[in-house]
Amino acid sequence: MSLTVSQIHKFAPKERVYRKGDGHGLWLEVSIKGTKRWMHRYRFNGGWTMRTLGLFPEMQPSKAREILYQDKMSLKRGINPNKKKARTISQRSVKSKPTLIEVFDEWYEKQLEQWSKNYADDVKERVVSYIFPDLGAREIHKIKTRDVVMTLQKMEKKGVIDTLMKVKSIINRVFLYAVSIGLIEYSPAAQISKDSFKRAKKRHYPHETSPKKFKVVLEKIKKSSANQRKDALHYALELMPHLFLRPTELIRMEWEEVEFEDKLIRIGASRMKVRREHLVPMSDYVELLFKELHEMTGYSKYVFPTISRKKNQPITPDGLGRRLKRIGVSSDVTTPHGFRHTASTLLNEMDFPPDIVEKQLSHTDRNTVRSVYNKAQHLPIRREMMQRWSEYIIELTNR
């Protein structure tokens, strides 16, 4: 059924981006900030892809359906609508008036092969949420430095300074791309100094490094698992100290990444922050937990699926944080990310080689030349370390 204007106005933002179907491959995407944009999902050469058509309310449903029809005509002729746009926009003159959305989409498509999926999603969400509402529908050659500053100042008022700097960097890259294809003469974001805005406070993840205090956190996790019916969140909390993965790397884990025969978790490069495959040896206890969990969630693609109506989605990092608070571990004591700092500190104190600890944390080598040539995985010692780490956690909890 086609969406009506009154329906669209009622779509409120949620914790995650969601889409409402208009039919025939046309979707309305609602961001976490409430920005609404029309998307066309279609198949080309055997694969699915999406392209942005425009923002609502600037683009009304009737206009979105008209563009959808044009896309379908292109597809019938064997032309990819995204590629067609990419071929023509680079040749446009200033008089043809391409919008910032159009230029962003072309630039974004060119970057996807070298980005991880998580990073690509973050880039899109940030631009859609913070830049498109004010500047997306504007003709790119008419956007001035002051326009960009005023848009970024809105972010400053909201206190999202760290995100502001990332958005500024992204949008500057889009403008520089427009310069390179002859749409504009200079980037209006290039001359904006970071001194124009407040400085972001250094990000700190609270964590425990004292074995005594770490024991208290572990006991609360164990007690909650014993007193309540276990669900995916319970298992995620119990596994988090043992695996010390980044929260998104843990919760988005898929069963195909868990190799029981080799007692190994193999996370693909596309899911890693450093865009490099990451191996996590499973201790005996971790293997046991995964086997228990497989009986519960093995039906799902994800190891930790949500229990909501979105059956094909994993739990969220916010869900982990809320569950920690519910069991009595406040965010000023430790956070889901804080377990990584705890493991790093205590494993170094257990005299494991720092390079091995860093490797298991999936940190990149600061020596970029050495990092390119050092492909060694050091699995035997990492297996030993992960086994001893689990034994240490169990012993600490049972003292």
C-alpha positions as CSV (number, residue, x, y, z in Angstrom):
1,M,0.0,0.0,0.0
2,S,1.3,3.5,-0.9
3,L,2.3,5.8,1.9
4,T,0.3,9.0,2.4
5,V,1.7,12.3,3.4
6,S,-0.1,12.2,6.8
7,Q,1.3,8.8,7.5
8,I,4.8,9.9,6.7
9,H,4.6,12.9,9.0
10,K,3.7,10.5,11.9
11,F,6.7,8.3,11.5
12,A,8.8,9.1,14.6
13,P,12.5,8.4,15.0
14,K,13.6,5.2,16.9
15,E,16.8,3.8,18.4
16,R,17.7,2.4,15.0
17,V,17.2,3.4,11.4
18,Y,14.1,1.8,10.0
19,R,12.2,1.8,6.6
20,K,8.6,1.9,5.5
21,G,7.6,0.4,2.2
22,D,5.7,2.4,-0.4
23,G,5.7,-0.5,-2.9
24,H,7.6,-1.6,-6.0
25,G,11.0,-1.2,-4.4
26,L,10.4,2.3,-3.0
27,W,11.1,2.8,0.6
28,L,11.0,5.7,3.1
29,E,14.0,5.6,5.5
30,V,13.7,7.2,8.9
31,S,17.0,8.0,10.7
32,I,17.5,8.1,14.4
33,K,17.3,11.9,14.2
34,G,14.0,11.8,12.3
35,T,15.3,12.7,8.9
36,K,13.2,11.0,6.2
37,R,14.6,10.1,2.8
38,W,13.3,8.1,-0.2
39,M,15.3,5.0,-1.2
40,H,15.0,2.7,-4.2
41,R,16.0,-0.9,-3.6
42,Y,16.5,-2.9,-6.7
43,R,18.5,-5.8,-8.2
44,F,21.2,-5.4,-10.8
45,N,23.5,-8.1,-12.2
46,G,22.3,-10.5,-9.5
47,G,22.9,-8.2,-6.6
48,W,20.8,-5.9,-4.5
49,T,21.6,-2.2,-4.1
50,M,20.0,1.0,-2.8
51,R,20.0,4.5,-4.1
52,T,18.8,7.8,-2.5
53,L,16.1,9.7,-4.4
54,G,15.6,12.6,-2.1
55,L,14.4,13.9,1.2
56,F,10.9,14.3,2.5
57,P,9.1,16.7,2.6
58,E,11.2,18.4,-0.1
59,M,10.4,15.4,-2.3
60,Q,6.8,14.5,-2.0
61,P,5.6,10.9,-2.6
62,S,4.4,11.6,-6.1
63,K,7.8,12.9,-7.2
64,A,9.6,9.9,-5.6
65,R,7.3,7.5,-7.5
66,E,8.0,9.4,-10.7
67,I,11.7,8.9,-10.2
68,L,11.1,5.3,-9.3
69,Y,9.3,4.8,-12.6
70,Q,12.3,6.4,-14.5
71,D,14.7,4.0,-12.6
72,K,12.6,1.0,-13.7
73,M,12.7,2.1,-17.3
74,S,16.5,2.4,-17.0
75,L,16.7,-1.1,-15.5
76,K,14.6,-2.5,-18.4
77,R,17.2,-1.1,-20.8
78,G,20.0,-2.8,-18.7
79,I,21.2,0.5,-17.2
80,N,22.0,0.7,-13.5
81,P,20.3,3.9,-12.2
82,N,23.2,4.6,-9.8
83,K,25.8,4.2,-12.5
84,K,23.8,6.2,-14.9
85,K,23.7,9.0,-12.4
86,A,27.4,8.6,-11.7
87,R,28.2,8.9,-15.4
88,T,26.2,12.0,-15.9
89,I,26.8,14.0,-12.7
90,S,30.6,14.1,-13.3
91,Q,30.0,15.7,-16.6
92,R,27.5,18.3,-15.4
93,S,28.1,22.0,-15.5
94,V,27.3,24.3,-12.7
95,K,24.1,25.3,-14.6
96,S,22.7,21.7,-14.3
97,K,22.5,22.3,-10.5
98,P,23.3,18.9,-8.9
99,T,22.4,18.8,-5.2
100,L,24.6,17.9,-2.3
101,I,22.6,14.6,-1.9
102,E,23.4,13.6,-5.5
103,V,27.1,14.4,-5.2
104,F,27.3,12.6,-1.8
105,D,25.7,9.5,-3.3
106,E,28.1,9.4,-6.1
107,W,31.1,9.9,-3.8
108,Y,29.8,7.4,-1.3
109,E,29.4,4.6,-4.0
110,K,33.0,5.1,-5.0
111,Q,34.2,4.6,-1.4
112,L,32.3,1.4,-0.5
113,E,34.8,-1.1,-1.7
114,Q,37.5,0.2,0.6
115,W,35.2,0.6,3.7
116,S,33.9,-1.8,6.2
117,K,30.1,-2.1,6.4
118,N,30.0,-0.7,9.9
119,Y,32.0,2.4,8.8
120,A,30.0,2.9,5.7
121,D,26.8,2.8,7.7
122,D,28.2,5.3,10.2
123,V,29.2,7.7,7.4
124,K,25.8,7.6,5.8
125,E,23.9,7.9,9.1
126,R,26.0,11.0,10.2
127,V,25.5,12.8,6.9
128,V,21.8,12.0,6.7
129,S,21.2,13.0,10.3
130,Y,23.2,16.2,10.5
131,I,23.9,17.6,7.0
132,F,21.0,16.6,4.7
133,P,18.2,18.3,6.7
134,D,19.8,21.8,6.1
135,L,22.0,21.3,3.0
136,G,21.0,18.1,1.3
137,A,18.5,19.5,-1.2
138,R,20.7,22.6,-1.9
139,E,22.5,23.0,-5.2
140,I,26.1,22.2,-4.3
141,H,27.6,25.3,-6.0
142,K,25.4,27.6,-3.9
143,I,26.5,26.2,-0.5
144,K,28.9,28.7,1.2
145,T,31.3,28.3,4.1
146,R,28.8,30.1,6.4
147,D,26.1,27.6,5.5
148,V,28.3,24.7,6.6
149,V,29.4,26.5,9.8
150,M,25.8,27.2,10.8
151,T,24.9,23.6,10.2
152,L,27.8,22.4,12.4
153,Q,27.0,24.9,15.1
154,K,23.6,23.1,15.6
155,M,25.6,20.0,16.4
156,E,27.8,22.1,18.8
157,K,24.7,23.2,20.7
158,K,23.6,19.6,21.0
159,G,27.0,18.8,22.6
160,V,28.1,16.2,20.0
161,I,31.5,17.7,19.5
162,D,33.3,14.5,18.7
163,T,30.8,13.6,16.0
164,L,30.8,17.2,14.7
165,M,34.5,16.9,13.8
166,K,33.9,13.6,12.0
167,V,31.0,15.1,10.1
168,K,33.1,18.1,9.1
169,S,35.8,15.8,7.8
170,I,33.3,13.7,5.8
171,I,31.5,16.6,4.2
172,N,34.8,18.3,3.3
173,R,35.8,15.1,1.4
174,V,32.5,15.3,-0.5
175,F,33.1,18.9,-1.4
176,L,36.7,18.1,-2.5
177,Y,35.3,15.3,-4.7
178,A,32.9,17.9,-6.3
179,V,36.0,20.1,-6.9
180,S,37.8,17.2,-8.6
181,I,34.9,16.6,-11.1
182,G,34.5,20.3,-11.9
183,L,31.3,21.1,-10.1
184,I,32.7,23.7,-7.8
185,E,36.0,25.7,-7.5
186,Y,36.8,25.0,-3.8
187,S,35.5,23.2,-0.8
188,P,33.4,25.5,1.5
189,A,34.4,23.3,4.4
190,A,38.1,23.3,3.9
191,Q,38.7,26.7,5.6
192,I,36.6,25.9,8.7
193,S,39.0,25.8,11.6
194,K,38.4,23.3,14.5
195,D,39.0,26.3,16.8
196,S,35.6,27.6,15.6
197,F,34.0,25.1,18.0
198,K,34.3,23.8,21.5
199,R,36.9,21.1,22.1
200,A,35.6,17.6,22.6
201,K,36.3,16.1,25.9
202,K,38.7,13.2,25.8
203,R,36.7,10.0,25.6
204,H,37.1,7.7,28.5
205,Y,35.7,4.3,29.1
206,P,35.3,3.6,32.8
207,H,36.8,0.2,33.7
208,E,38.2,-1.7,36.6
209,T,41.9,-2.7,36.9
210,S,41.9,-3.8,40.5
211,P,41.3,-7.6,40.7
212,K,39.2,-7.0,43.8
213,K,36.8,-4.5,42.1
214,F,36.8,-6.6,38.8
215,K,35.7,-9.5,41.0
216,V,32.6,-7.5,42.1
217,V,31.6,-6.8,38.5
218,L,32.0,-10.5,37.6
219,E,30.0,-11.7,40.6
220,K,27.1,-9.4,39.6
221,I,27.1,-10.9,36.1
222,K,27.2,-14.4,37.4
223,K,24.5,-13.8,40.0
224,S,22.2,-12.3,37.3
225,S,22.7,-15.3,35.1
226,A,21.9,-17.7,38.0
227,N,18.8,-15.8,39.2
228,Q,17.1,-15.1,35.9
229,R,16.2,-17.0,32.8
230,K,19.2,-16.7,30.4
231,D,18.6,-14.9,27.2
232,A,21.0,-13.7,24.5
233,L,21.9,-10.5,26.5
234,H,22.8,-12.6,29.5
235,Y,25.2,-14.7,27.4
236,A,26.7,-11.6,25.8
237,L,27.4,-10.1,29.2
238,E,29.0,-13.4,30.5
239,L,31.1,-13.7,27.3
240,M,32.2,-10.1,27.2
241,P,34.9,-10.2,29.9
242,H,36.3,-13.5,28.4
243,L,36.5,-12.3,24.8
244,F,37.1,-8.5,25.3
245,L,35.9,-7.7,21.8
246,R,34.5,-4.2,20.9
247,P,30.8,-4.2,21.7
248,T,29.7,-4.0,18.1
249,E,32.1,-6.9,17.1
250,L,30.5,-9.0,19.8
251,I,26.8,-8.4,19.4
252,R,26.9,-8.6,15.5
253,M,28.7,-11.9,15.6
254,E,27.2,-14.5,13.2
255,W,27.1,-18.3,13.8
256,E,29.1,-18.8,10.6
257,E,32.0,-17.0,12.3
258,V,32.1,-19.6,15.2
259,E,34.2,-22.6,14.2
260,F,33.6,-25.2,16.9
261,E,36.0,-27.8,15.4
262,D,39.0,-25.4,15.6
263,K,37.7,-23.7,18.8
264,L,38.0,-20.4,17.0
265,I,36.0,-17.3,16.2
266,R,36.9,-15.8,12.8
267,I,35.5,-12.3,12.4
268,G,35.7,-11.0,8.8
269,A,37.6,-7.9,7.9
270,S,34.4,-6.0,6.9
271,R,33.2,-6.2,10.5
272,M,36.4,-5.0,12.2
273,K,37.3,-1.5,13.0
274,V,40.8,-2.0,11.5
275,R,39.3,-3.8,8.5
276,R,41.5,-6.9,9.0
277,E,40.3,-10.4,9.8
278,H,40.4,-11.1,13.5
279,L,40.8,-14.5,15.2
280,V,39.6,-15.2,18.7
281,P,40.6,-18.5,20.3
282,M,37.9,-20.0,22.4
283,S,38.8,-21.2,25.9
284,D,37.1,-24.4,27.2
285,Y,34.6,-22.3,29.2
286,V,33.8,-20.0,26.2
287,E,33.3,-23.0,24.0
288,L,30.8,-24.4,26.5
289,L,28.9,-21.1,26.6
290,F,28.7,-21.0,22.9
291,K,27.4,-24.5,22.7
292,E,24.7,-23.7,25.2
293,L,23.8,-20.5,23.3
294,H,23.6,-22.4,20.0
295,E,20.8,-24.5,21.3
296,M,18.9,-21.3,22.0
297,T,19.7,-19.1,19.1
298,G,21.1,-21.4,16.4
299,Y,18.0,-20.8,14.4
300,S,19.2,-17.2,13.8
301,K,21.9,-15.8,11.6
302,Y,23.2,-13.9,14.6
303,V,24.7,-15.4,17.8
304,F,22.9,-12.7,19.9
305,P,19.6,-12.0,18.1
306,T,17.1,-9.5,19.5
307,I,13.8,-10.8,20.9
308,S,11.9,-8.0,19.3
309,R,9.9,-8.3,16.1
310,K,13.0,-7.6,14.1
311,K,14.0,-11.3,14.1
312,N,16.9,-10.8,11.8
313,Q,18.6,-8.2,13.9
314,P,21.2,-8.6,16.7
315,I,20.9,-7.0,20.1
316,T,22.3,-3.4,20.4
317,P,25.3,-1.9,22.3
318,D,22.8,0.2,24.2
319,G,21.1,-3.0,25.3
320,L,24.3,-4.3,26.8
321,G,24.8,-1.0,28.7
322,R,21.3,-1.0,30.0
323,R,21.6,-4.7,31.2
324,L,24.8,-3.9,33.0
325,K,23.1,-1.0,34.8
326,R,20.1,-3.3,35.6
327,I,22.3,-5.8,37.4
328,G,23.9,-3.1,39.4
329,V,27.0,-2.2,37.4
330,S,26.8,1.6,36.7
331,S,28.4,3.2,33.7
332,D,30.9,5.1,36.0
333,V,32.2,1.7,37.2
334,T,32.6,0.0,33.8
335,T,31.1,-0.1,30.3
336,P,30.9,-2.8,27.7
337,H,34.0,-1.3,26.1
338,G,35.7,-1.0,29.5
339,F,36.3,-4.8,29.6
340,R,38.9,-4.3,26.9
341,H,40.9,-2.0,29.1
342,T,40.6,-4.3,32.0
343,A,41.8,-7.3,30.0
344,S,44.7,-5.2,28.6
345,T,45.9,-4.1,32.0
346,L,45.6,-7.5,33.8
347,L,47.0,-9.6,30.9
348,N,50.1,-7.4,30.8
349,E,50.4,-7.8,34.6
350,M,50.2,-11.6,34.0
351,D,53.4,-11.2,31.9
352,F,52.0,-12.0,28.5
353,P,54.0,-10.3,25.7
354,P,52.5,-6.8,25.0
355,D,52.5,-7.5,21.3
356,I,50.4,-10.6,21.8
357,V,47.9,-8.7,24.0
358,E,47.6,-5.9,21.4
359,K,47.1,-8.5,18.7
360,Q,44.2,-10.0,20.6
361,L,42.7,-6.6,21.2
362,S,42.9,-6.1,17.4
363,H,45.0,-2.9,17.7
364,T,47.0,-1.8,14.7
365,D,50.7,-1.6,14.9
366,R,51.7,2.1,15.2
367,N,54.7,1.3,13.0
368,T,52.8,1.2,9.7
369,V,55.7,-0.4,7.8
370,R,56.0,-3.2,10.3
371,S,52.2,-3.7,10.4
372,V,52.1,-4.3,6.6
373,Y,54.7,-7.0,6.8
374,N,53.8,-8.6,10.1
375,K,51.1,-11.0,9.2
376,A,51.9,-13.6,11.9
377,Q,48.9,-14.6,14.0
378,H,50.8,-16.2,16.9
379,L,47.8,-18.5,17.5
380,P,49.5,-21.0,19.9
381,I,50.4,-18.4,22.5
382,R,47.1,-16.6,22.0
383,R,45.2,-19.8,22.6
384,E,47.2,-20.3,25.8
385,M,46.6,-16.7,26.8
386,M,42.8,-16.9,26.2
387,Q,42.6,-20.2,28.2
388,R,44.5,-18.8,31.1
389,W,42.5,-15.6,31.0
390,S,39.2,-17.5,31.3
391,E,40.6,-19.6,34.1
392,Y,41.6,-16.4,35.9
393,I,38.1,-14.9,35.5
394,I,36.5,-18.1,36.8
395,E,38.9,-18.4,39.7
396,L,38.4,-14.7,40.6
397,T,34.6,-15.1,40.6
398,N,34.7,-18.2,42.8
399,R,37.1,-16.9,45.4
